[in-house]
Amino acid sequence: MKVVIQRSKKSCVSVDGKVVGEIQHGLVVLVGFTHDDTLKDIEYIINKIIHLRIFDDEKGVMNKSLLDVGGSILSISQFTLYADTSKGRRPSYINAMSPSEAKPLYDLFNQKLKEQNIHVETGIFGAEMEVKITNDGPVTIIIESR
C-alpha cells in the first residue's frame, strides 16, 4: 500500500462537475493498493497518517499531528501510484491491485479512519475525478507499508 499525503488548507473533489467531497483543513490522501495488501497494511498506514507530526505548533514548528489539530481527510483512490515507468514511455500498471480487489480495501481504509474519529470525505472509486488541492506549505509526504 502506498499513499501520498498533502497538508491542505482546503481541497475538494468533483465528478461530472459536481463536488462529491470537500475539506477545509487537514490532509489530502492519495491511496493506492498493490497485490498482497491486507488489513495489516491499512492499519500501519492509518497509524502513520494520523500521528505524523506535520502540522505547525504555536512556534511554527511541525510538531502536531492530524489528531492534535482536529483535521479532516480527503481520501482519493489512486491506482496510478503503482505506475511502472522503467520501460518505454507508457506507464505499466501491472503492480496496481485490480479494481475489484482494491475497492473493498479502499472502503475499509476510509472506515478505519472514521473509527479513529477522523472526518473523512472521499471521491468516487474508479470515477474520472477533478481534485483541487490548496497545498499548505507545501508539505507532501509518501508513505509505503512495505
PyMOL commands that set and color helices and strands:
alter all, ss='L'
color gray80, all
select helices_A, chain A and resi 39-51+66-69+79-82+99-115
alter helices_A, ss='H'
color red, helices_A
select strands_A, chain A and resi 2-15+18-23+26-32+55-56+62-64+72-77+120-122+129-144
alter strands_A, ss='S'
color yellow, strands_A
deselect
rebuild
show_as cartoon
